[in-house]
Amino acid sequence: MAIQYLSEGKSVADTASELDFSSDSAFVSFFRQQTGETPGKYVGEGQ
């Protein structure tokens, strides 16, 4: 779901909020653990 939101152009802050993370940094940490990249880098590379 996070990748879909980010691919649609939602910001990291909006995506974190939509997915009920306690903070943007918590979302970024979780995303990095799952994908090996930050959300910005992952989406920027067209994954």
KASUL-V878188 format. One record per residue. N is the residue number from 1. RES is the residue in one small letter. PHI is phi in whole degrees, -180 to 180 (none if undefined). Layout:
N&RES&PHI, N&RES&PHI
This chain:
1&m&none, 2&a&-61, 3&i&-63, 4&q&-62, 5&y&-59, 6&l&-64, 7&s&-66, 8&e&-79, 9&g&98, 10&k&-69, 11&s&-73, 12&v&-59, 13&a&-62, 14&d&-66, 15&t&-65, 16&a&-59, 17&s&-66, 18&e&-58, 19&l&-95, 20&d&63, 21&f&-77, 22&s&-71, 23&s&-160, 24&d&-62, 25&s&-67, 26&a&-64, 27&f&-64, 28&v&-61, 29&s&-62, 30&f&-62, 31&f&-60, 32&r&-64, 33&q&-63, 34&q&-80, 35&t&-113, 36&g&86, 37&e&-140, 38&t&-74, 39&p&-57, 40&g&-61, 41&k&-69, 42&y&-60, 43&v&-71, 44&g&-63, 45&e&-88, 46&g&74, 47&q&-70
